[in-house]
Amino acid sequence: MDHFEIQGPNGCHQCLVFKDLGVSVADVLEDLSNRIRTTRGMPVRTRFPTPVVKSILRQMLQGLAALHDRDIVHGDVQPGNMLAACDDIDSIPLRDLEGHENTMSFPVERLDGQTDK
């Protein structure tokens, strides 16, 4: 929908603005694991069904191809950064929209040697 640039400790970064997005693949997998664990009362290794995985990967690759066609490289492809479209954001409770610590992220290694808080 739009874009802007921001100056950070590792140089200038272009930021892309998209329409409202929903949950990430990582969030859905975590929620699925929690539901199964609650139902069965035991730790489980949760997997998406194969058709769901194929659909997610197909859409992710289509998105990356669209970015690459515009000479844009995504620098952090991971399940926490794969988001579903959200057509009706007003129907989602605010607590579900609030950010949380992404356990799949890695700390930024700054080129200037300083540490982010």
C-alpha positions, 0 to 999 in steps of 0.5 A, a space after each residue: 500500500 505504501 513504503 518509507 525508509 528508516 535510518 537504523 544502526 545498520 543503515 537505511 532500510 525500506 519499510 513496506 506498508 501492507 493492509 491489515 494482517 492476521 496471525 502468523 504461521 508460528 502462532 497458528 502452530 503454537 495454538 494448535 500444539 496448545 489445544 492438542 496438549 490441553 485435550 490429551 494432557 501430554 506433550 506433542 509434536 504438532 504438524 500441519 496436515 500436508 495439504 495445509 503445508 503445501 498451501 502455506 509454502 505455495 503462498 509464501 513462494 508466490 509472495 517472495 516471487 512477487 517481492 523479487 520481481 520488484 527487486 526486493 529481498 526479504 531478509 528474515 523468512 521464518 514462520 513468525 514472519 508469514 502472516 495470513 490476510 485479515 479481512 475483518 480486523 475489527 472482529 478480532 479482540 484487542 488482546 489478540 492484536 497486541 504484540 508479544 515476544 517472538 521466541 523465534 527471533 534472533 537479536 540484531 547484530 549491530 554494525 556499530 557494535 552497540 547493544 539494543 535494549 
